[in-house]
Amino acid sequence: MNRADIRRKVNEAVAAAYPGCVAEFQGGVERSRMATRGPTFGFRVKDVKTGRYRSNVVWVNPDFVGTWPADWVRRAVEESNG
């Protein structure tokens, strides 16, 4: 699975877990050298209406090939927020 697929699937899971929110990927995921070669990348859940973040950074393993269910997003956000 490539990073574009992961971003799409994570965004779908975030939308299901947090209606009105999107995943905003961190660390220059689109253009940085680390984003294409680094072992991980992350995202934050962002409320589209208010522009406020609802999570700290949630790190994603780009080698993971399983599913990205909404329950996983909720648990990951809870853990990231402490």
PDB file as gemmi writes it, atoms N, CA and C in Angstrom:
CRYST1    1.000    1.000    1.000  90.00  90.00  90.00 P 1                      
ATOM      1  N   MET A   1       0.859  -1.170   0.000  1.00  0.00           N  
ATOM      2  CA  MET A   1       0.000   0.000   0.000  1.00  0.00           C  
ATOM      3  C   MET A   1       0.905   1.233   0.000  1.00  0.00           C  
ATOM      4  N   ASN A   2       0.618   2.186  -0.883  1.00  0.00           N  
ATOM      5  CA  ASN A   2       1.449   3.385  -0.903  1.00  0.00           C  
ATOM      6  C   ASN A   2       0.850   4.466  -0.006  1.00  0.00           C  
ATOM      7  N   ARG A   3       1.601   5.515   0.185  1.00  0.00           N  
ATOM      8  CA  ARG A   3       1.179   6.571   1.124  1.00  0.00           C  
ATOM      9  C   ARG A   3      -0.092   7.286   0.674  1.00  0.00           C  
ATOM     10  N   ALA A   4      -0.300   7.422  -0.620  1.00  0.00           N  
ATOM     11  CA  ALA A   4      -1.542   8.049  -1.091  1.00  0.00           C  
ATOM     12  C   ALA A   4      -2.743   7.205  -0.686  1.00  0.00           C  
ATOM     13  N   ASP A   5      -2.619   5.894  -0.798  1.00  0.00           N  
ATOM     14  CA  ASP A   5      -3.702   4.997  -0.366  1.00  0.00           C  
ATOM     15  C   ASP A   5      -3.920   5.104   1.139  1.00  0.00           C  
ATOM     16  N   ILE A   6      -2.832   5.143   1.889  1.00  0.00           N  
ATOM     17  CA  ILE A   6      -2.940   5.268   3.347  1.00  0.00           C  
ATOM     18  C   ILE A   6      -3.626   6.579   3.712  1.00  0.00           C  
ATOM     19  N   ARG A   7      -3.221   7.676   3.090  1.00  0.00           N  
ATOM     20  CA  ARG A   7      -3.849   8.971   3.380  1.00  0.00           C  
ATOM     21  C   ARG A   7      -5.344   8.932   3.075  1.00  0.00           C  
ATOM     22  N   ARG A   8      -5.714   8.334   1.954  1.00  0.00           N  
ATOM     23  CA  ARG A   8      -7.128   8.239   1.586  1.00  0.00           C  
ATOM     24  C   ARG A   8      -7.893   7.411   2.618  1.00  0.00           C  
ATOM     25  N   LYS A   9      -7.340   6.260   2.996  1.00  0.00           N  
ATOM     26  CA  LYS A   9      -8.024   5.383   3.949  1.00  0.00           C  
ATOM     27  C   LYS A   9      -8.093   6.003   5.344  1.00  0.00           C  
ATOM     28  N   VAL A  10      -7.036   6.666   5.756  1.00  0.00           N  
ATOM     29  CA  VAL A  10      -7.053   7.338   7.052  1.00  0.00           C  
ATOM     30  C   VAL A  10      -8.091   8.462   7.034  1.00  0.00           C  
ATOM     31  N   ASN A  11      -8.160   9.228   5.956  1.00  0.00           N  
ATOM     32  CA  ASN A  11      -9.161  10.292   5.866  1.00  0.00           C  
ATOM     33  C   ASN A  11     -10.575   9.726   5.919  1.00  0.00           C  
ATOM     34  N   GLU A  12     -10.813   8.589   5.279  1.00  0.00           N  
ATOM     35  CA  GLU A  12     -12.132   7.953   5.344  1.00  0.00           C  
ATOM     36  C   GLU A  12     -12.456   7.536   6.778  1.00  0.00           C  
ATOM     37  N   ALA A  13     -11.486   6.967   7.469  1.00  0.00           N  
ATOM     38  CA  ALA A  13     -11.694   6.526   8.859  1.00  0.00           C  
ATOM     39  C   ALA A  13     -11.914   7.719   9.775  1.00  0.00           C  
ATOM     40  N   VAL A  14     -11.174   8.805   9.565  1.00  0.00           N  
ATOM     41  CA  VAL A  14     -11.350  10.017  10.379  1.00  0.00           C  
ATOM     42  C   VAL A  14     -12.746  10.590  10.155  1.00  0.00           C  
ATOM     43  N   ALA A  15     -13.200  10.639   8.905  1.00  0.00           N  
ATOM     44  CA  ALA A  15     -14.534  11.171   8.605  1.00  0.00           C  
ATOM     45  C   ALA A  15     -15.616  10.326   9.275  1.00  0.00           C  
ATOM     46  N   ALA A  16     -15.409   9.013   9.337  1.00  0.00           N  
ATOM     47  CA  ALA A  16     -16.389   8.134   9.987  1.00  0.00           C  
ATOM     48  C   ALA A  16     -16.353   8.294  11.507  1.00  0.00           C  
ATOM     49  N   ALA A  17     -15.159   8.440  12.063  1.00  0.00           N  
ATOM     50  CA  ALA A  17     -15.009   8.549  13.519  1.00  0.00           C  
ATOM     51  C   ALA A  17     -15.367   9.942  14.028  1.00  0.00           C  
ATOM     52  N   TYR A  18     -15.047  10.965  13.250  1.00  0.00           N  
ATOM     53  CA  TYR A  18     -15.256  12.355  13.649  1.00  0.00           C  
ATOM     54  C   TYR A  18     -15.894  13.128  12.491  1.00  0.00           C  
ATOM     55  N   PRO A  19     -17.219  13.041  12.359  1.00  0.00           N  
ATOM     56  CA  PRO A  19     -17.886  13.770  11.269  1.00  0.00           C  
ATOM     57  C   PRO A  19     -17.524  15.260  11.298  1.00  0.00           C  
ATOM     58  N   GLY A  20     -17.267  15.794  10.126  1.00  0.00           N  
ATOM     59  CA  GLY A  20     -16.895  17.202  10.024  1.00  0.00           C  
ATOM     60  C   GLY A  20     -15.414  17.452  10.202  1.00  0.00           C  
ATOM     61  N   CYS A  21     -14.632  16.368  10.319  1.00  0.00           N  
ATOM     62  CA  CYS A  21     -13.192  16.499  10.509  1.00  0.00           C  
ATOM     63  C   CYS A  21     -12.438  15.819   9.365  1.00  0.00           C  
ATOM     64  N   VAL A  22     -11.182  16.227   9.214  1.00  0.00           N  
ATOM     65  CA  VAL A  22     -10.290  15.623   8.231  1.00  0.00           C  
ATOM     66  C   VAL A  22      -8.973  15.283   8.906  1.00  0.00           C  
ATOM     67  N   ALA A  23      -8.213  14.428   8.257  1.00  0.00           N  
ATOM     68  CA  ALA A  23      -6.856  14.137   8.722  1.00  0.00           C  
ATOM     69  C   ALA A  23      -5.919  15.115   8.030  1.00  0.00           C  
ATOM     70  N   GLU A  24      -5.161  15.861   8.821  1.00  0.00           N  
ATOM     71  CA  GLU A  24      -4.162  16.770   8.259  1.00  0.00           C  
ATOM     72  C   GLU A  24      -2.804  16.139   8.527  1.00  0.00           C  
ATOM     73  N   PHE A  25      -2.144  15.726   7.469  1.00  0.00           N  
ATOM     74  CA  PHE A  25      -0.874  15.017   7.618  1.00  0.00           C  
ATOM     75  C   PHE A  25       0.247  15.983   7.939  1.00  0.00           C  
ATOM     76  N   GLN A  26       1.146  15.525   8.782  1.00  0.00           N  
ATOM     77  CA  GLN A  26       2.205  16.353   9.349  1.00  0.00           C  
ATOM     78  C   GLN A  26       3.569  15.996   8.756  1.00  0.00           C  
ATOM     79  N   GLY A  27       4.489  16.930   8.887  1.00  0.00           N  
ATOM     80  CA  GLY A  27       5.880  16.665   8.539  1.00  0.00           C  
ATOM     81  C   GLY A  27       6.189  16.774   7.068  1.00  0.00           C  
ATOM     82  N   GLY A  28       5.442  17.565   6.331  1.00  0.00           N  
ATOM     83  CA  GLY A  28       5.743  17.712   4.911  1.00  0.00           C  
ATOM     84  C   GLY A  28       5.544  16.430   4.142  1.00  0.00           C  
ATOM     85  N   VAL A  29       4.512  15.719   4.459  1.00  0.00           N  
ATOM     86  CA  VAL A  29       4.283  14.410   3.864  1.00  0.00           C  
ATOM     87  C   VAL A  29       4.296  14.462   2.351  1.00  0.00           C  
ATOM     88  N   GLU A  30       3.832  15.509   1.783  1.00  0.00           N  
ATOM     89  CA  GLU A  30       3.735  15.575   0.327  1.00  0.00           C  
ATOM     90  C   GLU A  30       5.068  15.835  -0.368  1.00  0.00           C  
ATOM     91  N   ARG A  31       5.950  16.609   0.261  1.00  0.00           N  
ATOM     92  CA  ARG A  31       7.123  17.054  -0.487  1.00  0.00           C  
ATOM     93  C   ARG A  31       8.474  16.751   0.144  1.00  0.00           C  
ATOM     94  N   SER A  32       8.522  16.418   1.398  1.00  0.00           N  
ATOM     95  CA  SER A  32       9.824  16.270   2.035  1.00  0.00           C  
ATOM     96  C   SER A  32      10.467  14.928   1.724  1.00  0.00           C  
ATOM     97  N   ARG A  33      11.773  14.902   1.797  1.00  0.00           N  
ATOM     98  CA  ARG A  33      12.519  13.664   1.559  1.00  0.00           C  
ATOM     99  C   ARG A  33      12.184  12.624   2.628  1.00  0.00           C  
ATOM    100  N   MET A  34      12.053  13.052   3.888  1.00  0.00           N  
ATOM    101  CA  MET A  34      11.709  12.124   4.961  1.00  0.00           C  
ATOM    102  C   MET A  34      10.317  11.532   4.748  1.00  0.00           C  
ATOM    103  N   ALA A  35       9.438  12.316   4.165  1.00  0.00           N  
ATOM    104  CA  ALA A  35       8.080  11.816   3.954  1.00  0.00           C  
ATOM    105  C   ALA A  35       8.066  10.645   2.976  1.00  0.00           C  
ATOM    106  N   THR A  36       8.982  10.643   2.040  1.00  0.00           N  
ATOM    107  CA  THR A  36       8.996   9.555   1.069  1.00  0.00           C  
ATOM    108  C   THR A  36       9.912   8.418   1.487  1.00  0.00           C  
ATOM    109  N   ARG A  37      10.834   8.699   2.413  1.00  0.00           N  
ATOM    110  CA  ARG A  37      11.793   7.673   2.808  1.00  0.00           C  
ATOM    111  C   ARG A  37      11.781   7.339   4.284  1.00  0.00           C  
ATOM    112  N   GLY A  38      11.175   8.172   5.087  1.00  0.00           N  
ATOM    113  CA  GLY A  38      11.165   7.949   6.529  1.00  0.00           C  
ATOM    114  C   GLY A  38      10.307   6.757   6.906  1.00  0.00           C  
ATOM    115  N   PRO A  39      10.541   6.215   8.090  1.00  0.00           N  
ATOM    116  CA  PRO A  39       9.821   5.015   8.504  1.00  0.00           C  
ATOM    117  C   PRO A  39       8.373   5.266   8.920  1.00  0.00           C  
ATOM    118  N   THR A  40       8.036   6.487   9.268  1.00  0.00           N  
ATOM    119  CA  THR A  40       6.675   6.784   9.697  1.00  0.00           C  
ATOM    120  C   THR A  40       6.275   8.177   9.258  1.00  0.00           C  
ATOM    121  N   PHE A  41       5.005   8.444   9.316  1.00  0.00           N  
ATOM    122  CA  PHE A  41       4.508   9.807   9.160  1.00  0.00           C  
ATOM    123  C   PHE A  41       3.253   9.919  10.008  1.00  0.00           C  
ATOM    124  N   GLY A  42       2.760  11.127  10.190  1.00  0.00           N  
ATOM    125  CA  GLY A  42       1.655  11.306  11.122  1.00  0.00           C  
ATOM    126  C   GLY A  42       0.580  12.225  10.602  1.00  0.00           C  
ATOM    127  N   PHE A  43      -0.505  12.257  11.360  1.00  0.00           N  
ATOM    128  CA  PHE A  43      -1.610  13.148  11.034  1.00  0.00           C  
ATOM    129  C   PHE A  43      -2.238  13.659  12.320  1.00  0.00           C  
ATOM    130  N   ARG A  44      -2.981  14.746  12.181  1.00  0.00           N  
ATOM    131  CA  ARG A  44      -3.799  15.267  13.274  1.00  0.00           C  
ATOM    132  C   ARG A  44      -5.225  15.377  12.765  1.00  0.00           C  
ATOM    133  N   VAL A  45      -6.176  15.177  13.655  1.00  0.00           N  
ATOM    134  CA  VAL A  45      -7.581  15.321  13.305  1.00  0.00           C  
ATOM    135  C   VAL A  45      -7.942  16.798  13.440  1.00  0.00           C  
ATOM    136  N   LYS A  46      -8.472  17.366  12.360  1.00  0.00           N  
ATOM    137  CA  LYS A  46      -8.789  18.794  12.336  1.00  0.00           C  
ATOM    138  C   LYS A  46     -10.264  19.004  12.022  1.00  0.00           C  
ATOM    139  N   ASP A  47     -10.921  19.832  12.829  1.00  0.00           N  
ATOM    140  CA  ASP A  47     -12.314  20.197  12.611  1.00  0.00           C  
ATOM    141  C   ASP A  47     -12.358  21.201  11.465  1.00  0.00           C  
ATOM    142  N   VAL A  48     -13.104  20.882  10.427  1.00  0.00           N  
ATOM    143  CA  VAL A  48     -13.141  21.732   9.237  1.00  0.00           C  
ATOM    144  C   VAL A  48     -13.795  23.086   9.528  1.00  0.00           C  
ATOM    145  N   LYS A  49     -14.850  23.096  10.325  1.00  0.00           N  
ATOM    146  CA  LYS A  49     -15.562  24.359  10.606  1.00  0.00           C  
ATOM    147  C   LYS A  49     -14.746  25.324  11.443  1.00  0.00           C  
ATOM    148  N   THR A  50     -14.165  24.829  12.524  1.00  0.00           N  
ATOM    149  CA  THR A  50     -13.473  25.724  13.462  1.00  0.00           C  
ATOM    150  C   THR A  50     -11.988  25.868  13.157  1.00  0.00           C  
ATOM    151  N   GLY A  51     -11.431  24.905  12.423  1.00  0.00           N  
ATOM    152  CA  GLY A  51      -9.995  24.924  12.155  1.00  0.00           C  
ATOM    153  C   GLY A  51      -9.164  24.430  13.329  1.00  0.00           C  
ATOM    154  N   ARG A  52      -9.826  23.971  14.379  1.00  0.00           N  
ATOM    155  CA  ARG A  52      -9.108  23.497  15.572  1.00  0.00           C  
ATOM    156  C   ARG A  52      -8.770  22.021  15.443  1.00  0.00           C  
ATOM    157  N   TYR A  53      -7.663  21.679  16.049  1.00  0.00           N  
ATOM    158  CA  TYR A  53      -7.243  20.280  16.066  1.00  0.00           C  
ATOM    159  C   TYR A  53      -7.921  19.553  17.212  1.00  0.00           C  
ATOM    160  N   ARG A  54      -8.306  18.310  16.943  1.00  0.00           N  
ATOM    161  CA  ARG A  54      -8.936  17.493  17.979  1.00  0.00           C  
ATOM    162  C   ARG A  54      -7.991  16.410  18.475  1.00  0.00           C  
ATOM    163  N   SER A  55      -6.762  16.426  17.951  1.00  0.00           N  
ATOM    164  CA  SER A  55      -5.790  15.421  18.399  1.00  0.00           C  
ATOM    165  C   SER A  55      -4.384  15.983  18.313  1.00  0.00           C  
ATOM    166  N   ASN A  56      -3.494  15.322  19.029  1.00  0.00           N  
ATOM    167  CA  ASN A  56      -2.070  15.524  18.822  1.00  0.00           C  
ATOM    168  C   ASN A  56      -1.696  14.672  17.616  1.00  0.00           C  
ATOM    169  N   VAL A  57      -0.420  14.597  17.293  1.00  0.00           N  
ATOM    170  CA  VAL A  57       0.004  13.806  16.142  1.00  0.00           C  
ATOM    171  C   VAL A  57      -0.203  12.323  16.430  1.00  0.00           C  
ATOM    172  N   VAL A  58      -0.826  11.651  15.472  1.00  0.00           N  
ATOM    173  CA  VAL A  58      -0.989  10.196  15.498  1.00  0.00           C  
ATOM    174  C   VAL A  58      -0.017   9.652  14.464  1.00  0.00           C  
ATOM    175  N   TRP A  59       0.937   8.842  14.911  1.00  0.00           N  
ATOM    176  CA  TRP A  59       1.946   8.302  14.004  1.00  0.00           C  
ATOM    177  C   TRP A  59       1.418   7.071  13.298  1.00  0.00           C  
ATOM    178  N   VAL A  60       1.744   6.963  12.030  1.00  0.00           N  
ATOM    179  CA  VAL A  60       1.271   5.877  11.175  1.00  0.00           C  
ATOM    180  C   VAL A  60       2.475   5.142  10.600  1.00  0.00           C  
ATOM    181  N   ASN A  61       2.427   3.824  10.641  1.00  0.00           N  
ATOM    182  CA  ASN A  61       3.461   3.013  10.015  1.00  0.00           C  
ATOM    183  C   ASN A  61       3.078   2.822   8.548  1.00  0.00           C  
ATOM    184  N   PRO A  62       3.857   3.367   7.606  1.00  0.00           N  
ATOM    185  CA  PRO A  62       3.490   3.278   6.196  1.00  0.00           C  
ATOM    186  C   PRO A  62       3.614   1.867   5.624  1.00  0.00           C  
ATOM    187  N   ASP A  63       4.193   0.946   6.378  1.00  0.00           N  
ATOM    188  CA  ASP A  63       4.296  -0.436   5.910  1.00  0.00           C  
ATOM    189  C   ASP A  63       3.092  -1.270   6.313  1.00  0.00           C  
ATOM    190  N   PHE A  64       2.192  -0.712   7.125  1.00  0.00           N  
ATOM    191  CA  PHE A  64       1.010  -1.439   7.575  1.00  0.00           C  
ATOM    192  C   PHE A  64       0.094  -1.697   6.381  1.00  0.00           C  
ATOM    193  N   VAL A  65      -0.393  -2.923   6.247  1.00  0.00           N  
ATOM    194  CA  VAL A  65      -1.227  -3.255   5.091  1.00  0.00           C  
ATOM    195  C   VAL A  65      -2.655  -3.648   5.480  1.00  0.00           C  
ATOM    196  N   GLY A  66      -3.015  -3.482   6.732  1.00  0.00           N  
ATOM    197  CA  GLY A  66      -4.360  -3.853   7.187  1.00  0.00           C  
ATOM    198  C   GLY A  66      -5.379  -2.774   6.897  1.00  0.00           C  
ATOM    199  N   THR A  67      -6.455  -2.816   7.653  1.00  0.00           N  
ATOM    200  CA  THR A  67      -7.521  -1.830   7.491  1.00  0.00           C  
ATOM    201  C   THR A  67      -7.324  -0.675   8.473  1.00  0.00           C  
ATOM    202  N   TRP A  68      -8.019   0.405   8.228  1.00  0.00           N  
ATOM    203  CA  TRP A  68      -7.954   1.603   9.063  1.00  0.00           C  
ATOM    204  C   TRP A  68      -9.367   1.920   9.540  1.00  0.00           C  
ATOM    205  N   PRO A  69      -9.915   1.136  10.462  1.00  0.00           N  
ATOM    206  CA  PRO A  69     -11.297   1.371  10.907  1.00  0.00           C  
ATOM    207  C   PRO A  69     -11.425   2.618  11.785  1.00  0.00           C  
ATOM    208  N   ALA A  70     -12.654   3.127  11.847  1.00  0.00           N  
ATOM    209  CA  ALA A  70     -12.933   4.312  12.658  1.00  0.00           C  
ATOM    210  C   ALA A  70     -12.586   4.071  14.125  1.00  0.00           C  
ATOM    211  N   ASP A  71     -12.816   2.857  14.619  1.00  0.00           N  
ATOM    212  CA  ASP A  71     -12.477   2.558  16.021  1.00  0.00           C  
ATOM    213  C   ASP A  71     -10.982   2.723  16.276  1.00  0.00           C  
ATOM    214  N   TRP A  72     -10.163   2.348  15.317  1.00  0.00           N  
ATOM    215  CA  TRP A  72      -8.714   2.516  15.463  1.00  0.00           C  
ATOM    216  C   TRP A  72      -8.385   4.000  15.587  1.00  0.00           C  
ATOM    217  N   VAL A  73      -9.017   4.830  14.747  1.00  0.00           N  
ATOM    218  CA  VAL A  73      -8.763   6.274  14.791  1.00  0.00           C  
ATOM    219  C   VAL A  73      -9.150   6.823  16.160  1.00  0.00           C  
ATOM    220  N   ARG A  74     -10.313   6.437  16.670  1.00  0.00           N  
ATOM    221  CA  ARG A  74     -10.742   6.931  17.992  1.00  0.00           C  
ATOM    222  C   ARG A  74      -9.737   6.562  19.070  1.00  0.00           C  
ATOM    223  N   ARG A  75      -9.304   5.295  19.084  1.00  0.00           N  
ATOM    224  CA  ARG A  75      -8.328   4.848  20.096  1.00  0.00           C  
ATOM    225  C   ARG A  75      -6.996   5.589  19.926  1.00  0.00           C  
ATOM    226  N   ALA A  76      -6.539   5.732  18.698  1.00  0.00           N  
ATOM    227  CA  ALA A  76      -5.269   6.416  18.452  1.00  0.00           C  
ATOM    228  C   ALA A  76      -5.336   7.874  18.888  1.00  0.00           C  
ATOM    229  N   VAL A  77      -6.462   8.526  18.644  1.00  0.00           N  
ATOM    230  CA  VAL A  77      -6.632   9.924  19.061  1.00  0.00           C  
ATOM    231  C   VAL A  77      -6.647  10.014  20.582  1.00  0.00           C  
ATOM    232  N   GLU A  78      -7.374   9.120  21.237  1.00  0.00           N  
ATOM    233  CA  GLU A  78      -7.404   9.124  22.697  1.00  0.00           C  
ATOM    234  C   GLU A  78      -5.996   8.949  23.265  1.00  0.00           C  
ATOM    235  N   GLU A  79      -5.232   8.022  22.704  1.00  0.00           N  
ATOM    236  CA  GLU A  79      -3.855   7.811  23.176  1.00  0.00           C  
ATOM    237  C   GLU A  79      -2.983   9.023  22.914  1.00  0.00           C  
ATOM    238  N   SER A  80      -3.133   9.642  21.753  1.00  0.00           N  
ATOM    239  CA  SER A  80      -2.299  10.803  21.422  1.00  0.00           C  
ATOM    240  C   SER A  80      -2.603  11.983  22.337  1.00  0.00           C  
ATOM    241  N   ASN A  81      -3.847  12.083  22.758  1.00  0.00           N  
ATOM    242  CA  ASN A  81      -4.255  13.201  23.617  1.00  0.00           C  
ATOM    243  C   ASN A  81      -3.942  12.946  25.084  1.00  0.00           C  
ATOM    244  N   GLY A  82      -3.529  11.736  25.395  1.00  0.00           N  
ATOM    245  CA  GLY A  82      -3.145  11.393  26.771  1.00  0.00           C  
ATOM    246  C   GLY A  82      -4.289  11.186  27.623  1.00  0.00           C  
TER     247      GLY A  82                                                      
END                                                                             
